[in-house]
């Protein structure tokens, strides 16, 4: 009954007639029952009421149940099957992540690279309707995962990235250009690159601003993120005995270039000095780039009055048969 609706709900108020009829029947029964005043009932103590006499009231119950079922049938119960047609104005996103040696600095826990991966995976979880891809870069750049809606595969490939996969360095221009190349043929309503780095462009054949010009040409919006604390950051280095020791290194991010890239492409620049602020950065990007989902709901209604008519008919037939057979002598 949870999925049942009534075309004429107001007719259900007629069910209030049933307790009124019941009360009237009880009143009439008491008025019509003969009584004899006696000083004692001890003479009748061994007598029992015949079961047929008691069960004759079931005729009224059957008639009331039949009437109730007919009222429900007249109210036109209907079941509805519904489904949704969902269309999305998709957003294609390429995440371009710096995996150079400096990303092992531990001003983020456990380090910049691992923290960036963890936060990026949370971002992916919150965007099930978008195609997302992954580009990594250091001294060179390559596509770790092309645009896909299979986020399970994307997350597995995300987990595989680590420092040392490619030649060290920081080729920001190459990382951006490779990401734009993955988006240039996209027909999505919005094309976005999230470019994350912790340093200054030191490698590659494409300058960062040239890559930004290419992004602008293809209508790609670039959100740039600079990761790293202010001042110095602890960095693990091997000493002459092969042991790992922490050494403070300067944090040097080319913020001017990252700001210019963002402005040229109608994006924004963000600075994250710890993991929590990096999460907040991705949350802001998530709000700025929301998929538009249009939902059209269809409903198909089916009439469900027939079972109620059938039930009413069964009660009326049962009442008619019992009245004219078993209870014939007492009604």
Buried (B, 14 or more C-beta within 10 A) or exposed (E): EEEEEBEEEEBBEBEEEBEEEEEEBEEEEEEEEEEEEEEEEEEEEEEEEEEEEEBBEBBBBBBBBBBBBBBBBBBBBBEEEEEEEEEEEBBBBBBBBBBBBBBBBBBBEEBBBBBBBBBBBEBBEEBEBBBBBBBBBBBBBEBBBEBBEEBEEBBEBBEEBEBEEBEBBBBBBBBBBBBBBBBBEBEBEBBBBBBBBBBBBBBBEBBBBEBBBBBBEBBBBBBBBBBBBEEBBBBEEEEEEEEEEEEEBEBEBBEEBBBBBBBBBEBBBBBBBBBEBBBBBBBEBEEEBEBEEEEEEEEEEEEBBEEBBEBBEBBBEBBEEBBEEEBEEEE
